Amino acid sequence: MTKKTLFIAFVVSLGGFLFGFDAGIISGVMSYAGPQFDLNDAQTGWVVSSPSFAAMIAMLVAGRLSDRIGRKKILIVVAFLYALSAITSAYAVSYEALYLSRMVGGLAFGAALILAPTYIAEISTAENRGKLVSIQQLNIVLGFFAAFLSNYYFNQYNVSGSEVLSDENVWRWMLGVEFFPAIFYFGLLFFVPKSPRWLYTKNRADQAKNVLERIHGLEQADIEIHSIEKNIEDSEVSNEVSIRELIAPALRFIMIVGITLGILQQVTGINAIYFYATSIFKQTGIGTDAAFSSGVLLSFTTVVFTLLAIYLIDRMGRRPLLIVGMSGIAVSLLLCAYSFSQATYELSASEINSFENIDTYKLAEFQDIIYDNDVSFKNDIKAAIGNQVYALNEGTILEVAINMNATLVLIGILGFIACFAFSLGPVMWVMLSEIFPNRYRGLAIGVIGFINSFSSWLIQQIFPWEISNLGSALTFLIYGLIATVGVLLFIKILPETKGKSLEQLENELVKYNA
């Protein structure tokens, strides 16, 4: 692995950092913006999930568009859209303005999530491809970590009586700070070359050879050139590829693998955990401040185990990481479900009188009543004091009312995050960048990215409704059972792609299933 390939992979995958930052920031933003705009469950879900909805469109278009005009040009547009979204979100004056601004960012990360691994795979050698593509996931989790850390400090300065920050504007600062890494990303993209494999598909072989020689050296460049040219001769590449071709018998198996990975990465609830981390930790009764700090711990765990994945992915292989990781995800989610199912809720007279921002006489009728599930408790309290007042004080109310083992939930969530970070997080994008032929790669990853983003949007949109209507225990049980089914599917269908060139994988996977 040369320094140039490492630098290029890092720069290109900074789009992942911005995605992670945007996703992590919103969990803290909604603690303030949600009550300020008096949002219901559906509106809260839409503000959080609207970028993923926009990303679905971007993923369908970006892959094919990048096949025509190049990966690099689209990534430069992506960086500009990130910066624009950060500024307009920070100045949003209404619910509608906020979600529309976030949808601009959704277009950016939808394109970035599929183009970065595609581009990195196309400039990598077979031996180092897993590590380099995984840098995308590392940047995503570093973005989460930076966001949770940023949220934590903004929240601390706000509650400490800052003259600048208040409950009304702190969320604007949280959103606006994303502008600075976005501009940094925009500038660095001008220092990366065009994809050599894309240049070959455009009959610009001399430029492609020049790029390969600059990033790999003459000896390795000759190996890559020979592999690409042989693949082009064998497959008789054409310029146009239709979606219909993706369901041809020769591609059926790898499409099934790709779609399965794309769906399972999201329907186990990963973005529900990330996007609603602060809210989830509030449900355990640890309080608002502790919920923000727990988010920092969550994101730090993600970084550590993503680094572990980068170390293991080209040693241990893709298939073992996915199976072990999905098994751990299932166990962790079921542990969370069990923990929440054991919780009880009760307000004493002294606890009711301790609330500062609530008309406590409205809660007198609930004194010393024991609830055995969170749905009934929260519905009764909301009916008494109103949804907006409850939203502003949820962390405080649950902190004093709940009786449960919050440590067990924290272990379960951190276990889930750790297992996801060394399996489904990085490995899915690595495998998607590997299993599809050069000719179909941009379109195929775009289609699967669309399915992945739709799954993500659906989970984010319905999660507030699930917590309010099904309760925490049943919600986590559903995700745990889905993960259990995922383990069985992975055992049955996953191939191993470690240490093979993109052209070798095409010959094996496509011809084997033709």
Order of alpha helices (4+ residues) and beta strands (2+ residues): alpha-alpha-alpha-alpha-alpha-alpha-alpha-alpha-alpha-alpha-alpha-alpha-alpha-alpha-alpha-alpha-beta-alpha-alpha-alpha-beta-alpha-alpha-alpha-alpha-alpha
